[in-house]
Amino acid sequence: MVKGFKVFLCVILAGLALGALKPIPSTRLSDFRVVTFNIRSSDMNDPGKRAWSVRRPVASAMLLGLDADIMGLQEVSQEQRADLDQDLNGYRAVGKGREGQGRGEQCPIYSRRSLKAEAEGMFWLSPTPLKPSVGWDAQLPRICTWIRYPGVTIFNTHLDHAGPASRREALKLIRRQTKGSAVIMGDFNDLEGSQSLEPVEDLVDAFRAVYPRVESAADGTRIARDAATFNAFKKNNPKGRRLDFVFVTPDLQPIEAEVVSAKGSILPSDHRALVIHLKRAASTSSGR
């Protein structure tokens, strides 16, 4: 059974790489909106206004209101996956749990049902990506869910919170799969300019392409508050950090970028959603 599973995933990963080398059909995605959003797992058993039963209608309404074509979510429990599958009308999801056999936390990708995928899959962020595993100095199993549409492949991930080496090696692993036009998005659990993000430094940071950094400190590390995506359940958190990213190959041009949360006293998560509007640039190389 394990051997067959390995072969199956090898075929998927090979198909991902090889498929990107085929001629791009005329129906390729050329103008679309993507979202990355850490939804805060219901397995945390947060009390009061932070409980998933309270946040669910707020989070679902916010996601539907973003009118995105493709949404990458992180920290999705099995309970939340079932709820979101029910709430997000007009979208279909791909992705499974990180513990193997479909169990555990997920990084699903939701996309409009009108979009026709060519292939989809998932791999673990470790030296053994074809089986459930913990990589390098990570504390937890980490995964990447991917889906390929005509002309572009979407990768959605949640990097480890504790292991900087695992974050860097995980991005190297994902980057090696981007043969052609690609979007790599998710909760990276690190800050822009960190060594962990070096494997994607040849790509375009979609938010910064729209909103260049304002050098407000000698070392240039400060960012505007409205750029922060992690808020720790505080609506106007002055110490919020930008942990969530969308990186794209140069042939995809970021047109608009926005960091969004719900209005009102109930926050949908301890993160805010990052929304990016992309258009395909004319006659531009699509990465390595």
C-alpha positions in Angstrom: 0.0 0.0 0.0 2.8 2.4 0.9 4.7 1.6 -2.3 1.6 2.2 -4.4 1.0 5.5 -2.6 4.6 6.6 -3.3 4.2 5.7 -7.0 0.9 7.6 -7.1 2.4 10.8 -5.6 5.5 10.5 -7.8 3.3 10.5 -10.9 1.4 13.6 -9.5 4.6 15.5 -8.8 6.1 14.5 -12.2 2.9 15.6 -13.9 3.1 18.9 -12.1 6.6 19.6 -13.4 6.1 18.2 -16.9 2.7 19.7 -17.4 4.0 23.2 -17.0 6.3 22.6 -20.0 3.5 21.9 -22.4 2.1 24.6 -24.6 -0.2 26.9 -22.7 -3.8 26.6 -24.0 -5.6 29.8 -25.2 -8.0 29.4 -22.2 -5.3 30.1 -19.7 -6.0 32.3 -16.7 -5.1 35.9 -17.5 -7.1 38.1 -15.1 -7.9 36.7 -11.7 -8.1 37.4 -8.0 -6.4 35.3 -5.3 -6.7 35.3 -1.6 -4.6 33.8 1.2 -6.1 33.5 4.6 -5.2 31.7 7.8 -8.6 30.9 9.3 -7.4 29.9 12.8 -8.1 26.2 13.5 -11.2 25.3 15.4 -9.0 22.6 17.1 -7.6 25.5 19.2 -10.9 25.5 21.1 -10.9 29.2 21.5 -13.5 30.6 23.9 -16.1 33.4 23.5 -16.0 35.5 20.4 -13.0 33.6 19.2 -14.8 30.2 19.1 -15.3 28.9 15.6 -19.1 28.5 16.0 -19.1 32.3 16.5 -16.6 33.2 13.9 -17.9 30.8 11.2 -20.6 33.1 9.7 -18.3 36.1 9.8 -15.5 34.3 8.1 -17.6 32.7 5.5 -19.4 36.0 4.7 -16.1 37.8 4.4 -14.6 35.2 2.1 -17.7 35.2 -0.2 -17.6 39.0 -0.2 -14.0 39.1 -1.5 -15.3 37.7 -4.8 -12.0 35.9 -5.4 -11.4 33.3 -8.1 -9.0 31.2 -6.0 -8.6 31.2 -2.2 -5.8 29.4 -0.3 -6.7 28.8 3.3 -4.5 27.6 6.2 -5.1 26.0 9.6 -8.3 24.4 8.4 -9.5 21.6 10.7 -11.7 18.8 9.5 -14.7 20.5 11.1 -14.0 23.8 9.4 -13.4 22.1 6.0 -16.9 20.5 6.2 -18.4 23.9 7.3 -16.7 25.9 4.5 -17.6 23.3 1.9 -21.2 24.0 2.9 -20.9 27.8 3.2 -18.8 28.7 0.2 -21.4 28.3 -2.5 -20.0 28.4 -6.0 -16.5 27.1 -5.0 -14.9 23.7 -5.0 -12.0 22.7 -2.7 -9.0 20.5 -3.1 -6.6 19.4 -0.3 -6.3 16.8 2.5 -5.1 16.6 6.1 -1.4 16.6 6.9 -1.6 13.5 9.2 -2.2 11.1 6.3 -5.3 9.3 5.2 -7.1 12.7 5.0 -6.8 13.4 8.7 -5.4 16.5 10.4 -5.1 20.2 9.6 -5.4 21.2 6.0 -4.3 23.8 3.5 -7.2 23.6 1.0 -7.5 25.6 -2.1 -11.0 26.9 -3.0 -11.7 27.9 -6.6 -14.7 28.9 -8.6 -16.5 25.9 -10.0 -16.4 27.5 -13.4 -12.6 27.1 -13.4 -11.4 23.8 -14.9 -8.4 22.3 -13.2 -5.9 20.2 -15.1 -4.3 18.5 -12.1 -4.1 18.8 -8.3 -2.3 17.3 -5.4 -0.5 17.7 -2.1 3.0 17.0 -0.7 4.7 17.2 2.6 7.4 19.8 3.3 10.2 17.5 4.3 13.0 15.4 2.8 10.4 12.7 2.2 7.6 14.7 0.6 5.7 11.6 -0.6 4.7 10.4 2.8 3.4 12.0 6.0 6.5 13.5 7.7 8.0 16.3 9.7 10.8 18.1 7.9 14.1 19.5 9.2 13.6 21.5 12.5 9.8 21.8 12.2 7.7 21.0 15.2 4.7 19.8 13.1 4.0 18.2 9.8 3.7 20.8 7.1 2.1 20.5 3.7 1.6 22.2 0.3 -1.5 21.9 -1.7 -1.4 22.7 -5.4 -3.7 22.9 -8.3 -2.9 23.5 -12.0 -5.2 25.5 -14.3 -4.5 26.2 -17.9 -1.4 28.5 -17.9 -0.8 28.7 -14.1 -0.2 26.6 -11.0 -1.3 27.6 -7.6 0.6 26.5 -4.4 -0.9 27.0 -1.0 1.1 26.3 2.2 1.5 27.0 5.9 5.2 27.0 7.0 6.3 25.9 10.4 6.1 28.4 13.3 9.2 27.1 15.2 11.8 26.0 12.6 13.5 28.6 10.5 15.5 25.9 8.6 12.3 24.1 7.8 10.7 27.3 6.4 13.7 27.9 4.1 13.9 24.3 3.0 10.2 24.1 2.5 10.2 27.1 0.2 13.1 25.6 -1.7 11.1 22.4 -2.2 8.0 24.4 -3.4 10.1 26.6 -5.7 11.6 23.6 -7.4 8.1 22.7 -8.6 7.3 26.0 -10.2 8.1 25.3 -13.8 6.1 28.0 -15.6 3.6 30.6 -14.4 2.9 30.1 -10.7 1.5 31.6 -7.5 3.0 30.6 -4.2 0.9 31.8 -1.3 0.2 31.1 2.4 1.2 31.8 5.9 5.0 31.8 5.9 5.4 32.4 9.6 8.2 34.8 9.0 8.9 38.4 8.0 9.8 39.9 4.7 13.6 40.1 4.2 14.2 37.0 6.4 16.6 34.3 5.3 13.6 31.9 5.3 12.2 33.7 2.3 15.4 33.8 0.2 14.3 30.8 -2.0 11.5 33.0 -3.5 13.4 36.2 -3.7 13.5 35.9 -7.5 9.7 36.0 -7.6 7.5 39.0 -7.2 6.1 39.9 -3.7 2.7 40.8 -4.9 1.8 43.1 -2.0 5.1 45.0 -2.3 4.7 45.3 -6.0 1.5 47.4 -5.4 2.7 49.0 -2.1 6.4 49.5 -2.0 8.0 49.6 1.4 8.2 53.0 3.1 11.6 53.3 4.7 10.5 54.5 8.1 13.4 53.1 10.1 17.1 53.1 9.6 17.1 49.4 8.8 13.9 49.6 6.8 12.2 46.9 8.8 9.0 48.8 9.8 5.9 48.4 7.7 2.6 50.3 7.7 0.0 48.9 10.2 -2.5 48.2 7.4 0.0 45.8 5.8 0.1 43.5 8.8 -1.8 40.3 8.3 -1.4 38.8 11.8 -3.4 40.7 14.4 -3.7 38.3 17.3 -7.4 38.9 17.5 -6.9 42.6 18.0 -8.7 44.8 15.4 -6.1 47.6 15.4 -3.0 45.9 16.6 0.0 48.3 16.3 2.4 45.3 16.7 0.8 43.3 14.0 3.1 41.5 11.5 3.0 40.6 7.8 3.3 36.8 7.9 1.1 36.0 4.9 2.4 36.4 1.4 1.6 35.9 -2.3 4.6 35.5 -4.5 4.2 35.3 -8.3 6.3 34.6 -11.4 7.2 37.8 -13.3 4.7 37.1 -16.1 1.8 37.7 -13.5 1.4 41.4 -12.8 -0.1 42.5 -9.4 -2.7 45.2 -10.2 -4.4 45.6 -6.8 -3.6 44.4 -3.2 -5.6 44.7 -0.1 -5.4 43.3 3.5 -9.0 42.6 4.7 -10.8 41.7 7.8 -14.5 41.7 8.7 -16.2 44.8 10.2 -17.8 44.6 13.6 -16.7 43.2 17.0 -16.2 39.6 15.9 -13.0 39.0 14.0 -13.0 36.0 11.5 -9.5 34.9 12.6 -6.3 36.1 14.3 -5.1 36.8 10.7 -6.4 39.1 8.1 -6.9 38.0 4.5 -4.5 39.2 1.8 -6.3 39.8 -1.6 -4.3 40.2 -4.8 -5.6 41.0 -8.3 -3.4 39.6 -11.0 -3.2 40.1 -14.7 -0.9 38.3 -17.1 1.9 40.6 -18.4 2.5 40.6 -22.1 5.6 38.8 -23.4 7.3 38.2 -20.1 9.3 35.2 -19.0 7.4 33.0 -16.5 10.2 32.1 -14.1 12.7 29.3 -14.3 
